[in-house]
Amino acid sequence: MSIADRIRNLRKARGISQEEFADQIGVSRQAVSKWESEQSTPDIDKIILISDFFGVTTDYLLKGVEPQPQETRRKPDAVIFSIIGTALNIIGVIAAIWIWYEQRRPLAAAVGLILMTVGCVIFAIGQSVGDSETKAKAKKQFWVMNVWTLPFIPFSMIINVTVRLFLLGRRYIGVLVPSFLFGNPFAIYGLLWLVYVVICVIVDIMIIKSISLIKNKPG
């Protein structure tokens, strides 16, 4: 393909006439006609104007050399961030419970909450910088799993205080325990676990259904 063919094809692809093209680059229609019929060749300054007008390189106009596509750097998989965040959340819950029952240290809940905060931050980073094609899957995996982990420590502390103060009438010593207390009556202890499991299952079902509705939504 000659330079004349390339100019003609670019003009036709743009959907403009020879006269309109000539007006855009400041030449006569006859000049454009001669270029396209190979009676003459554009000067170098006109080559530059033509390449700018059509958004192509001068190498393409003169030699037909297509520009090499730039290699795009693939973004990281958001699922990896979700897995790491979930792992930290699980470790946070386990660490908090272990520290409390082994050492009875008040900082048990704080350690767990700090680890879980880091886990959530890592997940959020994945949603920000991760590959858009993996974000939805990562979000689903994270929330379906962490519905069980994230509320556990806060829920346990609130329930323990409430049960001991209002149901059992006991004075609370001020230590926030990151798990349901074994000291609670067996019926209450079992009921707490049942309520927690039921709530988590219901929320999981709602999350899965909402994601399915978004996927099946037309458009």
C-alpha positions in Angstrom: 0.0 0.0 0.0 1.4 3.4 -1.0 1.3 6.7 0.8 -1.5 7.7 -1.6 -3.6 4.7 -0.6 -3.0 5.4 3.1 -4.1 9.0 2.9 -7.2 8.1 0.9 -8.2 5.3 3.3 -7.7 7.5 6.3 -9.8 10.3 4.8 -12.6 7.9 3.8 -12.5 6.3 7.3 -13.0 9.7 8.8 -15.9 10.2 6.4 -14.8 13.6 4.9 -14.5 14.8 1.4 -11.3 15.8 -0.3 -12.3 19.5 0.0 -13.0 19.2 3.7 -9.7 17.4 4.2 -7.9 20.1 2.2 -9.5 22.9 4.4 -8.3 21.2 7.6 -4.7 21.1 6.6 -4.5 24.3 4.6 -4.1 23.0 1.0 -6.3 23.0 -2.1 -8.6 20.2 -3.1 -6.5 19.7 -6.2 -3.4 19.0 -4.0 -5.3 16.3 -2.1 -6.5 14.8 -5.4 -2.9 14.7 -6.7 -1.7 13.0 -3.4 -4.3 10.4 -3.6 -3.7 9.7 -7.3 0.1 9.5 -6.8 0.7 12.5 -9.0 2.6 14.1 -6.2 3.7 13.5 -2.6 3.0 15.8 0.4 5.9 17.8 1.8 7.3 16.8 5.2 5.5 19.6 7.0 2.2 18.4 5.4 3.0 14.8 6.4 3.2 16.0 10.0 -0.1 17.9 9.7 -1.8 14.9 8.1 -0.5 12.5 10.8 -1.7 14.8 13.6 -5.1 15.2 11.9 -5.7 11.5 11.6 -3.9 10.5 14.8 -1.3 8.3 13.2 2.4 8.3 13.1 4.5 9.7 10.3 6.1 6.3 10.0 2.7 4.9 9.2 2.1 7.5 6.5 5.5 7.2 4.9 6.2 3.5 5.3 3.0 1.8 6.5 4.7 0.9 9.8 2.0 0.2 12.5 2.9 1.4 16.0 3.8 -1.4 18.4 1.1 -1.7 21.0 2.3 -0.8 24.5 2.4 -3.7 26.9 0.0 -3.0 29.6 1.0 -4.0 33.1 -1.7 -6.4 34.6 -3.0 -5.3 37.9 -2.8 -7.6 40.9 -5.5 -10.1 41.6 -7.9 -8.6 44.2 -8.7 -12.2 45.4 -5.2 -12.4 46.9 -5.8 -9.3 49.0 -9.2 -10.8 50.1 -7.5 -14.1 51.1 -4.8 -12.3 53.1 -7.3 -10.0 54.8 -9.6 -12.9 55.7 -6.6 -14.9 57.1 -5.6 -11.9 59.3 -9.2 -11.6 60.5 -9.3 -15.3 61.5 -5.9 -15.0 63.2 -7.2 -11.9 65.0 -10.1 -13.8 66.5 -8.0 -16.8 67.4 -5.3 -14.7 68.9 -7.7 -12.7 71.0 -9.4 -15.8 72.4 -6.1 -17.5 73.1 -4.5 -14.5 74.9 -7.6 -14.2 77.1 -8.0 -17.8 78.1 -4.2 -18.4 78.5 -3.2 -15.1 80.2 -6.4 -13.3 81.1 -4.9 -10.2 79.7 -7.2 -7.1 79.1 -5.3 -6.4 75.8 -6.6 -9.6 74.3 -9.5 -7.9 72.5 -7.2 -5.0 71.4 -4.8 -7.4 69.7 -7.6 -9.2 67.9 -9.2 -5.9 66.7 -5.9 -4.5 65.5 -5.2 -7.6 63.4 -8.7 -7.5 62.0 -8.3 -3.8 61.2 -5.2 -4.6 59.2 -7.0 -7.4 57.4 -9.8 -5.0 56.4 -7.3 -2.4 55.2 -5.5 -5.0 53.0 -8.9 -6.0 51.5 -9.7 -2.4 50.8 -6.3 -1.9 49.1 -7.1 -4.9 46.9 -10.4 -3.3 45.9 -8.6 -0.1 45.1 -5.6 -1.4 43.1 -6.7 -4.8 42.1 -7.7 -6.0 38.6 -11.3 -4.9 38.0 -12.2 -8.4 36.6 -11.4 -10.0 40.0 -12.8 -7.3 42.4 -16.4 -8.7 42.4 -15.2 -12.2 43.2 -12.9 -10.9 45.9 -15.6 -8.9 47.5 -18.0 -11.8 47.6 -15.4 -14.1 49.1 -14.4 -11.6 51.7 -17.8 -10.7 53.0 -19.2 -14.2 52.9 -16.3 -15.4 55.1 -15.9 -12.3 57.3 -19.5 -12.0 58.3 -18.5 -14.6 60.8 -15.2 -13.1 62.0 -15.6 -9.3 62.0 -18.5 -8.9 64.4 -17.4 -11.8 66.7 -15.3 -9.8 69.2 -17.5 -6.7 69.4 -20.6 -8.9 69.7 -19.1 -11.1 72.4 -18.0 -8.1 74.5 -21.4 -6.4 74.3 -23.3 -9.6 75.0 -21.0 -10.5 78.0 -21.5 -7.1 79.6 -25.2 -7.2 78.9 -25.8 -10.7 80.3 -23.7 -10.2 83.4 -25.1 -6.8 84.3 -28.8 -7.1 83.3 -29.7 -10.8 83.2 -27.5 -12.2 86.0 -27.3 -9.0 88.1 -23.6 -9.4 88.6 -21.2 -6.6 88.9 -18.9 -6.3 85.9 -15.2 -6.0 86.6 -14.5 -3.9 83.4 -12.5 -6.5 81.4 -13.9 -6.8 77.9 -13.7 -10.5 77.1 -13.4 -11.3 73.3 -15.5 -14.4 73.4 -18.7 -15.7 75.0 -17.9 -16.4 78.7 -18.0 -19.9 79.9 -19.2 -18.5 83.2 -22.6 -17.7 81.7 -25.3 -20.3 82.4 -25.2 -23.2 79.8 -28.6 -22.2 78.4 -27.6 -18.6 77.9 -24.2 -19.7 76.5 -25.8 -22.1 74.0 -28.4 -19.5 73.1 -25.8 -16.9 72.3 -24.0 -19.2 69.9 -27.3 -20.1 68.3 -28.3 -16.5 67.8 -24.8 -15.6 66.4 -24.8 -18.5 63.9 -28.4 -17.7 62.7 -27.6 -14.0 62.2 -24.4 -14.9 60.3 -26.2 -17.4 58.1 -29.0 -14.9 57.3 -26.5 -12.2 56.4 -24.5 -14.6 54.2 -27.7 -15.6 52.3 -28.6 -11.9 51.8 -25.1 -11.1 50.5 -25.1 -14.1 48.0 -28.6 -13.1 46.8 -27.7 -9.5 46.3 -24.6 -10.4 44.3 -26.7 -12.8 42.2 -29.2 -10.0 41.5 -26.4 -7.6 40.4 -25.0 -10.2 38.1 -28.4 -11.0 36.5 -29.4 -7.4 36.2 -29.8 -6.5 32.5 -27.5 -3.9 31.1 
